[in-house]
Amino acid sequence: MTKQEIAEKVNAFMTDRLEYDEASLTPEVELKRDLGMTSLDAVETSIFIRRTFGFQPERGAIKTLVTLQDLYDYIANSCL
């Protein structure tokens, strides 16, 4: 899976499941500050990653990521 495919899957999840505005999903957007990602959103994101990319993120890892690009990179570095 390419980094572009990872970004597309993550963005689709963010808009469909977490209901974030698609136009705001740029790599530099901050998950907590700009999108308002909550702890529940982080848990749902972890479940999405496990089901979609086949690995379980470390406990609390999603909460430590700052930008959407950080999330893309975390997934790419863990599954590529």
N, C-alpha and C positions, 0 to 999 in steps of 0.2 A: 504494500500500500504506500502510495506517495504522500508527501507532506500536503500536497494540494487536496488529495482525497480525504486525509485526516481533517483538514480545515473545513471542507464541505460537510462532512458528517457531523462534526462538532457544531457548526453553525446551524445545520438543520435541526439538531437536537435542541439547541438554545432557543430557536424560534418556535419550534413545534411544542416541545415539552415544558420549557421554562418560560415561554411567552415573552422573550426579549424581542425588541424591535430589530428586524433584520438589518435596517440601515445603520444601526449603531454598532454592529458587529465587525469592527475593524481590528486588526491585530494589536493595535496600541491601546484599545479600550481597557480600562481597569475594571476587573470583575466586581470588586466590592464597591468602590467609589462611584464608578460610572453606571454600572448595571444594577447595583444594589443586590449582588449575590448574597443569599442568606446561607446559614448552616444547612438548612434543609435542601437548598439548591445544590450545595456542595455534595451532600449525600447522594442526591439523585444523579449528579454528574459522575460520581464514583461508580454507581450501579450501571449507568450508561457505558462507561469506559470498560467495565468488566464484561458486559454483554456484547459490546460492539468490537472491542479490540483484543479481548481475550486475556487480560491481565487485571489483577486487583491492585488498584493504587494503594500505596502505603497509607495507613491511618492518618488522617489530618493533612495529607499532602496537598489536596485541592485547596484548602484554606490558605496555604502558604504561597500560592501562585498569585501574582499581581495582575498581569495582563492576559488577554486572550492568547497572544503569541506565546506566553509562558505555558499555557495549557496545551497548545498545539505541540510545542517543543517537548513537554513532559511526556505526552503520548508517543510522539515520534521516537524519542530516545528510549522508551520502554518497550516498544513493540517492533521497531525496525531492525 
